[in-house]
Amino acid sequence: MTKEIERAGIPIVQVTNLTKIAEGIGSHRIMRGNSVLHVFGNPSLPKTQEVKYRKELSEEVVHMLEEMPKEGGFSLIKEG
């Protein structure tokens, strides 16, 4: 889906823990999520820290949307 959305002219960031699959299908902007079950969160953190964690991930995704990947390339940001 990411390739089709970008083909329509809409930039997109794929947030996934399965980055090799995202690379294989040709996603241009890939962000590594926390885990397969909690891609955009971390339930082991206290609620206030998890909110901060999610906000930081969201801000990084927005910054990735501003970047223009090289033709045929991709951006990979590893979050831990």
All heavy atoms as a GROMACS GRO file, in nm:
protein
  625
    1MET      N    1   0.081  -0.119   0.000
    1MET     CA    2   0.000   0.000   0.000
    1MET      C    3   0.086   0.126   0.000
    1MET      O    4   0.047   0.225  -0.061
    1MET     CB    5  -0.092   0.002   0.122
    1MET     CG    6  -0.211  -0.089   0.106
    1MET     SD    7  -0.326  -0.097   0.247
    1MET     CE    8  -0.338   0.066   0.307
    2THR      N    9   0.199   0.121   0.069
    2THR     CA   10   0.281   0.241   0.076
    2THR      C   11   0.327   0.288  -0.062
    2THR      O   12   0.327   0.407  -0.090
    2THR     CB   13   0.404   0.220   0.167
    2THR    OG1   14   0.482   0.113   0.118
    2THR    CG2   15   0.364   0.194   0.309
    3LYS      N   16   0.366   0.193  -0.146
    3LYS     CA   17   0.411   0.231  -0.280
    3LYS      C   18   0.299   0.294  -0.362
    3LYS      O   19   0.321   0.391  -0.434
    3LYS     CB   20   0.467   0.109  -0.353
    3LYS     CG   21   0.603   0.067  -0.300
    3LYS     CD   22   0.653  -0.058  -0.368
    3LYS     CE   23   0.687  -0.028  -0.511
    3LYS     NZ   24   0.752  -0.140  -0.580
    4GLU      N   25   0.178   0.242  -0.350
    4GLU     CA   26   0.064   0.297  -0.425
    4GLU      C   27   0.028   0.436  -0.374
    4GLU      O   28  -0.006   0.524  -0.454
    4GLU     CB   29  -0.056   0.204  -0.417
    4GLU     CG   30  -0.037   0.073  -0.490
    4GLU     CD   31  -0.005   0.093  -0.638
    4GLU    OE1   32  -0.069   0.178  -0.704
    4GLU    OE2   33   0.086   0.023  -0.688
    5ILE      N   34   0.034   0.457  -0.246
    5ILE     CA   35   0.003   0.590  -0.189
    5ILE      C   36   0.107   0.690  -0.237
    5ILE      O   37   0.073   0.802  -0.277
    5ILE     CB   38  -0.004   0.583  -0.035
    5ILE    CG1   39  -0.124   0.498   0.008
    5ILE    CG2   40  -0.012   0.723   0.025
    5ILE    CD1   41  -0.129   0.465   0.155
    6GLU      N   42   0.235   0.652  -0.234
    6GLU     CA   43   0.339   0.742  -0.283
    6GLU      C   44   0.327   0.766  -0.433
    6GLU      O   45   0.353   0.875  -0.481
    6GLU     CB   46   0.478   0.690  -0.247
    6GLU     CG   47   0.507   0.710  -0.101
    6GLU     CD   48   0.656   0.713  -0.071
    6GLU    OE1   49   0.738   0.683  -0.160
    6GLU    OE2   50   0.687   0.745   0.043
    7ARG      N   51   0.287   0.664  -0.506
    7ARG     CA   52   0.268   0.679  -0.651
    7ARG      C   53   0.160   0.783  -0.681
    7ARG      O   54   0.165   0.851  -0.783
    7ARG     CB   55   0.229   0.545  -0.713
    7ARG     CG   56   0.298   0.517  -0.842
    7ARG     CD   57   0.260   0.381  -0.893
    7ARG     NE   58   0.303   0.281  -0.796
    7ARG     CZ   59   0.362   0.167  -0.825
    7ARG    NH1   60   0.380   0.135  -0.949
    7ARG    NH2   61   0.399   0.083  -0.733
    8ALA      N   62   0.064   0.797  -0.588
    8ALA     CA   63  -0.041   0.897  -0.604
    8ALA      C   64   0.006   1.037  -0.563
    8ALA      O   65  -0.069   1.132  -0.572
    8ALA     CB   66  -0.163   0.858  -0.520
    9GLY      N   67   0.132   1.047  -0.518
    9GLY     CA   68   0.189   1.177  -0.484
    9GLY      C   69   0.177   1.215  -0.338
    9GLY      O   70   0.202   1.329  -0.301
   10ILE      N   71   0.142   1.120  -0.254
   10ILE     CA   72   0.128   1.147  -0.111
   10ILE      C   73   0.245   1.082  -0.038
   10ILE      O   74   0.260   0.960  -0.040
   10ILE     CB   75  -0.005   1.090  -0.058
   10ILE    CG1   76  -0.122   1.149  -0.134
   10ILE    CG2   77  -0.019   1.115   0.092
   10ILE    CD1   78  -0.254   1.078  -0.110
   11PRO      N   79   0.330   1.162   0.028
   11PRO     CA   80   0.442   1.102   0.101
   11PRO      C   81   0.390   1.023   0.222
   11PRO      O   82   0.291   1.062   0.284
   11PRO     CB   83   0.526   1.221   0.145
   11PRO     CG   84   0.436   1.338   0.139
   11PRO     CD   85   0.330   1.307   0.038
   12ILE      N   86   0.458   0.913   0.253
   12ILE     CA   87   0.413   0.826   0.361
   12ILE      C   88   0.534   0.766   0.432
   12ILE      O   89   0.638   0.746   0.371
   12ILE     CB   90   0.320   0.715   0.306
   12ILE    CG1   91   0.256   0.637   0.419
   12ILE    CG2   92   0.394   0.626   0.210
   12ILE    CD1   93   0.144   0.546   0.372
   13VAL      N   94   0.518   0.743   0.561
   13VAL     CA   95   0.620   0.674   0.640
   13VAL      C   96   0.558   0.543   0.686
   13VAL      O   97   0.449   0.541   0.743
   13VAL     CB   98   0.664   0.756   0.763
   13VAL    CG1   99   0.761   0.676   0.849
   13VAL    CG2  100   0.727   0.888   0.721
   14GLN      N  101   0.627   0.434   0.660
   14GLN     CA  102   0.580   0.304   0.708
   14GLN      C  103   0.647   0.277   0.842
   14GLN      O  104   0.770   0.265   0.850
   14GLN     CB  105   0.614   0.194   0.608
   14GLN     CG  106   0.561   0.060   0.651
   14GLN     CD  107   0.578  -0.047   0.546
   14GLN    OE1  108   0.626  -0.021   0.436
   14GLN    NE2  109   0.540  -0.167   0.580
   15VAL      N  110   0.567   0.267   0.947
   15VAL     CA  111   0.617   0.236   1.081
   15VAL      C  112   0.594   0.087   1.102
   15VAL      O  113   0.481   0.040   1.101
   15VAL     CB  114   0.545   0.318   1.190
   15VAL    CG1  115   0.601   0.284   1.326
   15VAL    CG2  116   0.558   0.468   1.162
   16THR      N  117   0.703   0.014   1.117
   16THR     CA  118   0.694  -0.131   1.128
   16THR      C  119   0.813  -0.186   1.204
   16THR      O  120   0.919  -0.123   1.209
   16THR     CB  121   0.688  -0.196   0.988
   16THR    OG1  122   0.678  -0.338   1.002
   16THR    CG2  123   0.809  -0.162   0.904
   17ASN      N  124   0.796  -0.299   1.261
   17ASN     CA  125   0.907  -0.369   1.323
   17ASN      C  126   0.970  -0.465   1.222
   17ASN      O  127   1.078  -0.516   1.243
   17ASN     CB  128   0.860  -0.445   1.447
   17ASN     CG  129   0.974  -0.486   1.535
   17ASN    OD1  130   1.078  -0.422   1.538
   17ASN    ND2  131   0.957  -0.593   1.608
   18LEU      N  132   0.903  -0.487   1.111
   18LEU     CA  133   0.949  -0.578   1.007
   18LEU      C  134   1.013  -0.497   0.894
   18LEU      O  135   0.964  -0.492   0.781
   18LEU     CB  136   0.832  -0.662   0.956
   18LEU     CG  137   0.756  -0.737   1.067
   18LEU    CD1  138   0.629  -0.800   1.012
   18LEU    CD2  139   0.844  -0.840   1.135
   19THR      N  140   1.125  -0.434   0.925
   19THR     CA  141   1.186  -0.341   0.830
   19THR      C  142   1.238  -0.410   0.705
   19THR      O  143   1.238  -0.350   0.598
   19THR     CB  144   1.300  -0.262   0.898
   19THR    OG1  145   1.394  -0.354   0.954
   19THR    CG2  146   1.245  -0.173   1.007
   20LYS      N  147   1.285  -0.533   0.717
   20LYS     CA  148   1.336  -0.603   0.598
   20LYS      C  149   1.226  -0.625   0.496
   20LYS      O  150   1.249  -0.614   0.376
   20LYS     CB  151   1.399  -0.737   0.637
   20LYS     CG  152   1.526  -0.724   0.716
   20LYS     CD  153   1.634  -0.662   0.631
   20LYS     CE  154   1.762  -0.651   0.712
   20LYS     NZ  155   1.862  -0.571   0.645
   21ILE      N  156   1.106  -0.653   0.542
   21ILE     CA  157   0.993  -0.670   0.450
   21ILE      C  158   0.960  -0.536   0.384
   21ILE      O  159   0.938  -0.528   0.263
   21ILE     CB  160   0.871  -0.728   0.523
   21ILE    CG1  161   0.901  -0.870   0.568
   21ILE    CG2  162   0.746  -0.723   0.433
   21ILE    CD1  163   0.797  -0.931   0.658
   22ALA      N  164   0.959  -0.428   0.464
   22ALA     CA  165   0.931  -0.295   0.409
   22ALA      C  166   1.036  -0.256   0.305
   22ALA      O  167   1.003  -0.200   0.201
   22ALA     CB  168   0.927  -0.193   0.522
   23GLU      N  169   1.163  -0.287   0.333
   23GLU     CA  170   1.269  -0.259   0.236
   23GLU      C  171   1.246  -0.340   0.109
   23GLU      O  172   1.263  -0.290  -0.001
   23GLU     CB  173   1.405  -0.295   0.295
   23GLU     CG  174   1.454  -0.200   0.402
   23GLU     CD  175   1.587  -0.247   0.459
   23GLU    OE1  176   1.681  -0.270   0.380
   23GLU    OE2  177   1.596  -0.261   0.582
   24GLY      N  178   1.209  -0.466   0.128
   24GLY     CA  179   1.190  -0.556   0.015
   24GLY      C  180   1.079  -0.514  -0.080
   24GLY      O  181   1.088  -0.534  -0.201
   25ILE      N  182   0.974  -0.451  -0.025
   25ILE     CA  183   0.866  -0.408  -0.113
   25ILE      C  184   0.891  -0.269  -0.171
   25ILE      O  185   0.817  -0.223  -0.255
   25ILE     CB  186   0.729  -0.409  -0.041
   25ILE    CG1  187   0.726  -0.310   0.076
   25ILE    CG2  188   0.693  -0.548   0.004
   25ILE    CD1  189   0.589  -0.285   0.130
   26GLY      N  190   1.000  -0.204  -0.123
   26GLY     CA  191   1.038  -0.077  -0.182
   26GLY      C  192   0.985   0.047  -0.113
   26GLY      O  193   0.976   0.152  -0.175
   27SER      N  194   0.949   0.038   0.015
   27SER     CA  195   0.906   0.157   0.088
   27SER      C  196   1.022   0.256   0.095
   27SER      O  197   1.137   0.218   0.115
   27SER     CB  198   0.862   0.121   0.230
   27SER     OG  199   0.747   0.042   0.227
   28HIS      N  200   0.990   0.384   0.078
   28HIS     CA  201   1.095   0.487   0.077
   28HIS      C  202   1.128   0.541   0.215
   28HIS      O  203   1.241   0.579   0.241
   28HIS     CB  204   1.054   0.604  -0.014
   28HIS     CG  205   1.047   0.565  -0.158
   28HIS    ND1  206   1.158   0.536  -0.232
   28HIS    CD2  207   0.941   0.549  -0.239
   28HIS    CE1  208   1.121   0.505  -0.355
   28HIS    NE2  209   0.991   0.511  -0.362
   29ARG      N  210   1.030   0.549   0.300
   29ARG     CA  211   1.052   0.601   0.435
   29ARG      C  212   1.006   0.494   0.534
   29ARG      O  213   0.888   0.463   0.540
   29ARG     CB  214   0.974   0.730   0.456
   29ARG     CG  215   1.019   0.843   0.368
   29ARG     CD  216   0.924   0.963   0.386
   29ARG     NE  217   0.958   1.071   0.298
   29ARG     CZ  218   0.907   1.086   0.176
   29ARG    NH1  219   0.819   0.999   0.130
   29ARG    NH2  220   0.942   1.187   0.100
   30ILE      N  221   1.100   0.442   0.610
   30ILE     CA  222   1.069   0.332   0.702
   30ILE      C  223   1.118   0.370   0.840
   30ILE      O  224   1.233   0.411   0.857
   30ILE     CB  225   1.140   0.202   0.659
   30ILE    CG1  226   1.106   0.167   0.515
   30ILE    CG2  227   1.105   0.090   0.754
   30ILE    CD1  228   1.196   0.062   0.454
   31MET      N  229   1.031   0.358   0.938
   31MET     CA  230   1.070   0.379   1.077
   31MET      C  231   1.046   0.250   1.153
   31MET      O  232   0.939   0.191   1.143
   31MET     CB  233   0.990   0.491   1.142
   31MET     CG  234   1.021   0.503   1.291
   31MET     SD  235   0.930   0.633   1.369
   31MET     CE  236   1.053   0.761   1.355
   32ARG      N  237   1.147   0.207   1.226
   32ARG     CA  238   1.134   0.085   1.305
   32ARG      C  239   1.049   0.115   1.428
   32ARG      O  240   1.079   0.205   1.506
   32ARG     CB  241   1.270   0.033   1.349
   32ARG     CG  242   1.261  -0.095   1.433
   32ARG     CD  243   1.396  -0.142   1.481
   32ARG     NE  244   1.487  -0.172   1.374
   32ARG     CZ  245   1.490  -0.289   1.309
   32ARG    NH1  246   1.407  -0.384   1.340
   32ARG    NH2  247   1.579  -0.309   1.213
   33GLY      N  248   0.944   0.036   1.444
   33GLY     CA  249   0.857   0.050   1.560
   33GLY      C  250   0.915  -0.025   1.679
   33GLY      O  251   1.016  -0.093   1.669
   34ASN      N  252   0.846  -0.014   1.791
   34ASN     CA  253   0.893  -0.075   1.916
   34ASN      C  254   0.891  -0.226   1.910
   34ASN      O  255   0.990  -0.291   1.940
   34ASN     CB  256   0.808  -0.024   2.033
   34ASN     CG  257   0.853  -0.081   2.164
   34ASN    OD1  258   0.971  -0.085   2.193
   34ASN    ND2  259   0.760  -0.128   2.243
   35SER      N  260   0.778  -0.285   1.873
   35SER     CA  261   0.766  -0.430   1.865
   35SER      C  262   0.653  -0.465   1.769
   35SER      O  263   0.579  -0.378   1.725
   35SER     CB  264   0.738  -0.491   2.002
   35SER     OG  265   0.607  -0.460   2.044
   36VAL      N  266   0.638  -0.592   1.738
   36VAL     CA  267   0.533  -0.634   1.646
   36VAL      C  268   0.395  -0.603   1.705
   36VAL      O  269   0.306  -0.557   1.636
   36VAL     CB  270   0.547  -0.784   1.612
   36VAL    CG1  271   0.430  -0.832   1.530
   36VAL    CG2  272   0.677  -0.810   1.539
   37LEU      N  273   0.378  -0.628   1.833
   37LEU     CA  274   0.247  -0.607   1.896
   37LEU      C  275   0.220  -0.461   1.932
   37LEU      O  276   0.104  -0.420   1.939
   37LEU     CB  277   0.234  -0.693   2.023
   37LEU     CG  278   0.236  -0.844   2.000
   37LEU    CD1  279   0.231  -0.916   2.133
   37LEU    CD2  280   0.122  -0.887   1.910
   38HIS      N  281   0.324  -0.384   1.957
   38HIS     CA  282   0.308  -0.244   1.999
   38HIS      C  283   0.401  -0.157   1.915
   38HIS      O  284   0.501  -0.104   1.964
   38HIS     CB  285   0.341  -0.229   2.148
   38HIS     CG  286   0.261  -0.319   2.235
   38HIS    ND1  287   0.130  -0.292   2.267
   38HIS    CD2  288   0.291  -0.436   2.295
   38HIS    CE1  289   0.084  -0.388   2.344
   38HIS    NE2  290   0.180  -0.478   2.363
   39VAL      N  291   0.365  -0.143   1.788
   39VAL     CA  292   0.452  -0.073   1.693
   39VAL      C  293   0.474   0.073   1.734
   39VAL      O  294   0.585   0.124   1.727
   39VAL     CB  295   0.393  -0.080   1.551
   39VAL    CG1  296   0.480  -0.004   1.453
   39VAL    CG2  297   0.379  -0.224   1.507
   40PHE      N  298   0.370   0.138   1.778
   40PHE     CA  299   0.379   0.281   1.806
   40PHE      C  300   0.361   0.312   1.954
   40PHE      O  301   0.313   0.418   1.992
   40PHE     CB  302   0.273   0.356   1.724
   40PHE     CG  303   0.325   0.483   1.665
   40PHE    CD1  304   0.407   0.481   1.555
   40PHE    CD2  305   0.291   0.606   1.720
   40PHE    CE1  306   0.454   0.597   1.499
   40PHE    CE2  307   0.338   0.723   1.665
   40PHE     CZ  308   0.420   0.719   1.555
   41GLY      N  309   0.400   0.219   2.039
   41GLY     CA  310   0.388   0.240   2.182
   41GLY      C  311   0.481   0.147   2.257
   41GLY      O  312   0.548   0.063   2.199
   42ASN      N  313   0.484   0.165   2.389
   42ASN     CA  314   0.567   0.082   2.474
   42ASN      C  315   0.493   0.063   2.607
   42ASN      O  316   0.506   0.144   2.698
   42ASN     CB  317   0.703   0.146   2.497
   42ASN     CG  318   0.798   0.054   2.570
   42ASN    OD1  319   0.758  -0.044   2.630
   42ASN    ND2  320   0.926   0.087   2.566
   43PRO      N  321   0.412  -0.043   2.618
   43PRO     CA  322   0.330  -0.061   2.737
   43PRO      C  323   0.409  -0.087   2.865
   43PRO      O  324   0.353  -0.081   2.973
   43PRO     CB  325   0.242  -0.182   2.702
   43PRO     CG  326   0.316  -0.254   2.597
   43PRO     CD  327   0.394  -0.150   2.521
   44SER      N  328   0.538  -0.112   2.853
   44SER     CA  329   0.618  -0.133   2.974
   44SER      C  330   0.653  -0.002   3.044
   44SER      O  331   0.699  -0.002   3.157
   44SER     CB  332   0.746  -0.210   2.941
   44SER     OG  333   0.831  -0.133   2.859
   45LEU      N  334   0.631   0.111   2.976
   45LEU     CA  335   0.658   0.242   3.035
   45LEU      C  336   0.538   0.290   3.116
   45LEU      O  337   0.424   0.258   3.084
   45LEU     CB  338   0.687   0.344   2.925
   45LEU     CG  339   0.812   0.324   2.840
   45LEU    CD1  340   0.815   0.426   2.726
   45LEU    CD2  341   0.937   0.334   2.924
   46PRO      N  342   0.564   0.373   3.219
   46PRO     CA  343   0.451   0.438   3.286
   46PRO      C  344   0.377   0.528   3.187
   46PRO      O  345   0.435   0.573   3.088
   46PRO     CB  346   0.519   0.523   3.395
   46PRO     CG  347   0.655   0.464   3.412
   46PRO     CD  348   0.692   0.404   3.280
   47LYS      N  349   0.250   0.552   3.213
   47LYS     CA  350   0.165   0.622   3.117
   47LYS      C  351   0.224   0.755   3.071
   47LYS      O  352   0.226   0.784   2.951
   47LYS     CB  353   0.026   0.645   3.175
   47LYS     CG  354  -0.068   0.708   3.076
   47LYS     CD  355  -0.208   0.720   3.127
   47LYS     CE  356  -0.293   0.785   3.019
   47LYS     NZ  357  -0.432   0.787   3.054
   48THR      N  358   0.274   0.837   3.161
   48THR     CA  359   0.328   0.969   3.121
   48THR      C  360   0.450   0.954   3.032
   48THR      O  361   0.467   1.029   2.936
   48THR     CB  362   0.363   1.054   3.244
   48THR    OG1  363   0.453   0.981   3.328
   48THR    CG2  364   0.239   1.092   3.323
   49GLN      N  365   0.534   0.854   3.060
   49GLN     CA  366   0.651   0.834   2.975
   49GLN      C  367   0.613   0.776   2.840
   49GLN      O  368   0.675   0.807   2.739
   49GLN     CB  369   0.751   0.742   3.045
   49GLN     CG  370   0.824   0.809   3.159
   49GLN     CD  371   0.925   0.716   3.224
   49GLN    OE1  372   0.917   0.595   3.211
   49GLN    NE2  373   1.019   0.775   3.296
   50GLU      N  374   0.508   0.691   2.837
   50GLU     CA  375   0.466   0.637   2.709
   50GLU      C  376   0.407   0.746   2.620
   50GLU      O  377   0.430   0.748   2.500
   50GLU     CB  378   0.365   0.523   2.723
   50GLU     CG  379   0.341   0.461   2.588
   50GLU     CD  380   0.234   0.355   2.584
   50GLU    OE1  381   0.148   0.349   2.672
   50GLU    OE2  382   0.238   0.279   2.488
   51VAL      N  383   0.333   0.839   2.680
   51VAL     CA  384   0.279   0.951   2.602
   51VAL      C  385   0.395   1.030   2.540
   51VAL      O  386   0.391   1.066   2.422
   51VAL     CB  387   0.190   1.041   2.690
   51VAL    CG1  388   0.156   1.170   2.620
   51VAL    CG2  389   0.063   0.966   2.729
   52LYS      N  390   0.498   1.054   2.619
   52LYS     CA  391   0.616   1.126   2.569
   52LYS      C  392   0.683   1.046   2.458
   52LYS      O  393   0.723   1.101   2.355
   52LYS     CB  394   0.714   1.152   2.683
   52LYS     CG  395   0.837   1.227   2.642
   52LYS     CD  396   0.932   1.247   2.758
   52LYS     CE  397   1.058   1.316   2.709
   52LYS     NZ  398   1.165   1.312   2.805
   53TYR      N  399   0.695   0.915   2.477
   53TYR     CA  400   0.756   0.826   2.378
   53TYR      C  401   0.680   0.834   2.245
   53TYR      O  402   0.738   0.849   2.139
   53TYR     CB  403   0.757   0.684   2.433
   53TYR     CG  404   0.805   0.578   2.338
   53TYR    CD1  405   0.941   0.556   2.318
   53TYR    CD2  406   0.715   0.496   2.270
   53TYR    CE1  407   0.986   0.456   2.232
   53TYR    CE2  408   0.760   0.398   2.184
   53TYR     CZ  409   0.895   0.378   2.166
   53TYR     OH  410   0.938   0.280   2.080
   54ARG      N  411   0.548   0.824   2.251
   54ARG     CA  412   0.465   0.831   2.130
   54ARG      C  413   0.476   0.966   2.062
   54ARG      O  414   0.480   0.975   1.940
   54ARG     CB  415   0.319   0.801   2.164
   54ARG     CG  416   0.295   0.657   2.197
   54ARG     CD  417   0.151   0.634   2.231
   54ARG     NE  418   0.127   0.495   2.266
   54ARG     CZ  419   0.019   0.428   2.234
   54ARG    NH1  420  -0.078   0.487   2.168
   54ARG    NH2  421   0.005   0.304   2.269
   55LYS      N  422   0.482   1.073   2.142
   55LYS     CA  423   0.494   1.208   2.084
   55LYS      C  424   0.627   1.221   2.010
   55LYS      O  425   0.632   1.275   1.900
   55LYS     CB  426   0.484   1.313   2.194
   55LYS     CG  427   0.493   1.453   2.142
   55LYS     CD  428   0.481   1.556   2.251
   55LYS     CE  429   0.495   1.694   2.191
   55LYS     NZ  430   0.507   1.797   2.291
   56GLU      N  431   0.734   1.169   2.070
   56GLU     CA  432   0.865   1.177   2.004
   56GLU      C  433   0.866   1.096   1.874
   56GLU      O  434   0.924   1.141   1.774
   56GLU     CB  435   0.974   1.128   2.099
   56GLU     CG  436   1.001   1.224   2.214
   56GLU     CD  437   1.092   1.167   2.321
   56GLU    OE1  438   1.133   1.048   2.311
   56GLU    OE2  439   1.122   1.240   2.416
   57LEU      N  440   0.804   0.978   1.874
   57LEU     CA  441   0.794   0.900   1.751
   57LEU      C  442   0.717   0.976   1.644
   57LEU      O  443   0.757   0.980   1.527
   57LEU     CB  444   0.726   0.765   1.776
   57LEU     CG  445   0.808   0.658   1.846
   57LEU    CD1  446   0.721   0.533   1.868
   57LEU    CD2  447   0.931   0.621   1.768
   58SER      N  448   0.606   1.038   1.684
   58SER     CA  449   0.524   1.114   1.588
   58SER      C  450   0.602   1.229   1.529
   58SER      O  451   0.595   1.255   1.408
   58SER     CB  452   0.399   1.168   1.659
   58SER     OG  453   0.321   1.064   1.709
   59GLU      N  454   0.680   1.298   1.612
   59GLU     CA  455   0.760   1.410   1.562
   59GLU      C  456   0.867   1.361   1.464
   59GLU      O  457   0.893   1.426   1.362
   59GLU     CB  458   0.823   1.485   1.679
   59GLU     CG  459   0.722   1.563   1.761
   59GLU     CD  460   0.779   1.621   1.888
   59GLU    OE1  461   0.896   1.592   1.924
   59GLU    OE2  462   0.706   1.696   1.955
   60GLU      N  463   0.926   1.247   1.493
   60GLU     CA  464   1.028   1.192   1.403
   60GLU      C  465   0.966   1.153   1.269
   60GLU      O  466   1.025   1.173   1.164
   60GLU     CB  467   1.097   1.072   1.468
   60GLU     CG  468   1.218   1.026   1.393
   60GLU     CD  469   1.327   1.130   1.381
   60GLU    OE1  470   1.356   1.198   1.481
   60GLU    OE2  471   1.382   1.146   1.270
   61VAL      N  472   0.845   1.097   1.273
   61VAL     CA  473   0.775   1.061   1.150
   61VAL      C  474   0.749   1.186   1.065
   61VAL      O  475   0.770   1.186   0.944
   61VAL     CB  476   0.644   0.986   1.180
   61VAL    CG1  477   0.555   0.978   1.058
   61VAL    CG2  478   0.674   0.847   1.233
   62VAL      N  479   0.707   1.294   1.129
   62VAL     CA  480   0.682   1.419   1.055
   62VAL      C  481   0.812   1.469   0.991
   62VAL      O  482   0.812   1.512   0.875
   62VAL     CB  483   0.621   1.526   1.148
   62VAL    CG1  484   0.618   1.663   1.081
   62VAL    CG2  485   0.481   1.485   1.190
   63HIS      N  486   0.923   1.460   1.063
   63HIS     CA  487   1.051   1.502   1.006
   63HIS      C  488   1.090   1.414   0.887
   63HIS      O  489   1.146   1.463   0.788
   63HIS     CB  490   1.162   1.500   1.111
   63HIS     CG  491   1.148   1.607   1.214
   63HIS    ND1  492   1.148   1.741   1.184
   63HIS    CD2  493   1.132   1.599   1.347
   63HIS    CE1  494   1.132   1.812   1.293
   63HIS    NE2  495   1.121   1.728   1.395
   64MET      N  496   1.059   1.285   0.896
   64MET     CA  497   1.089   1.197   0.784
   64MET      C  498   1.007   1.234   0.661
   64MET      O  499   1.054   1.219   0.548
   64MET     CB  500   1.062   1.051   0.822
   64MET     CG  501   1.163   0.993   0.916
   64MET     SD  502   1.126   0.822   0.957
   64MET     CE  503   1.172   0.741   0.804
   65LEU      N  504   0.885   1.283   0.681
   65LEU     CA  505   0.802   1.324   0.567
   65LEU      C  506   0.862   1.443   0.494
   65LEU      O  507   0.839   1.463   0.376
   65LEU     CB  508   0.661   1.358   0.614
   65LEU     CG  509   0.575   1.238   0.654
   65LEU    CD1  510   0.445   1.287   0.717
   65LEU    CD2  511   0.547   1.149   0.535
   66GLU      N  512   0.940   1.523   0.566
   66GLU     CA  513   1.004   1.640   0.505
   66GLU      C  514   1.124   1.601   0.421
   66GLU      O  515   1.165   1.675   0.333
   66GLU     CB  516   1.047   1.738   0.614
   66GLU     CG  517   0.930   1.795   0.693
   66GLU     CD  518   0.973   1.873   0.815
   66GLU    OE1  519   1.091   1.865   0.856
   66GLU    OE2  520   0.888   1.942   0.872
   67GLU      N  521   1.183   1.484   0.448
   67GLU     CA  522   1.300   1.437   0.373
   67GLU      C  523   1.257   1.382   0.239
   67GLU      O  524   1.152   1.323   0.226
   67GLU     CB  525   1.372   1.327   0.451
   67GLU     CG  526   1.428   1.369   0.583
   67GLU     CD  527   1.487   1.251   0.660
   67GLU    OE1  528   1.513   1.145   0.598
   67GLU    OE2  529   1.504   1.265   0.781
   68MET      N  530   1.343   1.397   0.141
   68MET     CA  531   1.317   1.339   0.010
   68MET      C  532   1.420   1.229  -0.014
   68MET      O  533   1.537   1.257  -0.031
   68MET     CB  534   1.329   1.446  -0.099
   68MET     CG  535   1.294   1.392  -0.235
   68MET     SD  536   1.129   1.326  -0.244
   68MET     CE  537   1.040   1.466  -0.299
   69PRO      N  538   1.376   1.103  -0.009
   69PRO     CA  539   1.472   0.994  -0.032
   69PRO      C  540   1.528   0.999  -0.174
   69PRO      O  541   1.460   1.044  -0.266
   69PRO     CB  542   1.387   0.868  -0.014
   69PRO     CG  543   1.264   0.911   0.057
   69PRO     CD  544   1.243   1.055   0.021
   70LYS      N  545   1.650   0.951  -0.189
   70LYS     CA  546   1.710   0.942  -0.322
   70LYS      C  547   1.631   0.842  -0.405
   70LYS      O  548   1.570   0.750  -0.352
   70LYS     CB  549   1.856   0.898  -0.312
   70LYS     CG  550   1.942   0.999  -0.242
   70LYS     CD  551   2.083   0.949  -0.230
   70LYS     CE  552   2.166   1.054  -0.156
   70LYS     NZ  553   2.298   1.006  -0.122
   71GLU      N  554   1.631   0.860  -0.534
   71GLU     CA  555   1.559   0.769  -0.624
   71GLU      C  556   1.604   0.625  -0.600
   71GLU      O  557   1.721   0.595  -0.605
   71GLU     CB  558   1.584   0.808  -0.770
   71GLU     CG  559   1.499   0.733  -0.868
   71GLU     CD  560   1.351   0.765  -0.856
   71GLU    OE1  561   1.317   0.879  -0.822
   71GLU    OE2  562   1.271   0.674  -0.880
   72GLY      N  563   1.508   0.540  -0.570
   72GLY     CA  564   1.538   0.400  -0.545
   72GLY      C  565   1.591   0.373  -0.405
   72GLY      O  566   1.618   0.261  -0.370
   73GLY      N  567   1.604   0.478  -0.325
   73GLY     CA  568   1.656   0.461  -0.190
   73GLY      C  569   1.548   0.466  -0.085
   73GLY      O  570   1.430   0.478  -0.116
   74PHE      N  571   1.587   0.457   0.040
   74PHE     CA  572   1.492   0.464   0.149
   74PHE      C  573   1.561   0.520   0.271
   74PHE      O  574   1.683   0.522   0.280
   74PHE     CB  575   1.433   0.326   0.181
   74PHE     CG  576   1.535   0.223   0.214
   74PHE    CD1  577   1.582   0.207   0.344
   74PHE    CD2  578   1.588   0.143   0.115
   74PHE    CE1  579   1.678   0.114   0.373
   74PHE    CE2  580   1.685   0.049   0.144
   74PHE     CZ  581   1.729   0.034   0.273
   75SER      N  582   1.483   0.569   0.365
   75SER     CA  583   1.534   0.615   0.493
   75SER      C  584   1.495   0.513   0.598
   75SER      O  585   1.382   0.466   0.600
   75SER     CB  586   1.473   0.751   0.530
   75SER     OG  587   1.507   0.847   0.435
   76LEU      N  588   1.585   0.479   0.684
   76LEU     CA  589   1.556   0.385   0.791
   76LEU      C  590   1.602   0.446   0.922
   76LEU      O  591   1.720   0.477   0.937
   76LEU     CB  592   1.626   0.251   0.767
   76LEU     CG  593   1.612   0.148   0.877
   76LEU    CD1  594   1.466   0.110   0.898
   76LEU    CD2  595   1.695   0.026   0.846
   77ILE      N  596   1.510   0.469   1.011
   77ILE     CA  597   1.544   0.521   1.143
   77ILE      C  598   1.516   0.412   1.243
   77ILE      O  599   1.407   0.359   1.250
   77ILE     CB  600   1.463   0.647   1.176
   77ILE    CG1  601   1.502   0.758   1.080
   77ILE    CG2  602   1.488   0.688   1.321
   77ILE    CD1  603   1.436   0.888   1.106
   78LYS      N  604   1.615   0.379   1.319
   78LYS     CA  605   1.602   0.270   1.416
   78LYS      C  606   1.567   0.329   1.552
   78LYS      O  607   1.639   0.410   1.607
   78LYS     CB  608   1.735   0.194   1.424
   78LYS     CG  609   1.727   0.069   1.505
   78LYS     CD  610   1.856  -0.007   1.495
   78LYS     CE  611   1.845  -0.138   1.568
   78LYS     NZ  612   1.966  -0.218   1.556
   79GLU      N  613   1.451   0.292   1.601
   79GLU     CA  614   1.406   0.334   1.733
   79GLU      C  615   1.416   0.216   1.827
   79GLU      O  616   1.389   0.104   1.789
   79GLU     CB  617   1.260   0.382   1.728
   79GLU     CG  618   1.244   0.517   1.666
   79GLU     CD  619   1.301   0.630   1.748
   79GLU    OE1  620   1.296   0.621   1.873
   79GLU    OE2  621   1.348   0.726   1.689
   80GLY      N  622   1.450   0.243   1.949
   80GLY     CA  623   1.463   0.133   2.043
   80GLY      C  624   1.386   0.149   2.168
   80GLY      O  625   1.320   0.230   2.204
   0.00000   0.00000   0.00000
